[in-house]
């Protein structure tokens, strides 16, 4: 059977909630997402871009 290209769940409807509906805005990875403050970055990309965004490491 054919799957919908836009749909991540394979049932013909786009996924609008749950872990499969979100991905990193930089690398499109779905694992280890930091969603706080609307960042939507995976932890690897957050470590790479944290200083550019304005986060400071105190330790």
Buried (B, 14 or more C-beta within 10 A) or exposed (E): EEEEEEEBEEEEEEBEEEEEEEBBEBEEBBEEBBEEEEBBBBEBBBEEEBEEEEEEEEE
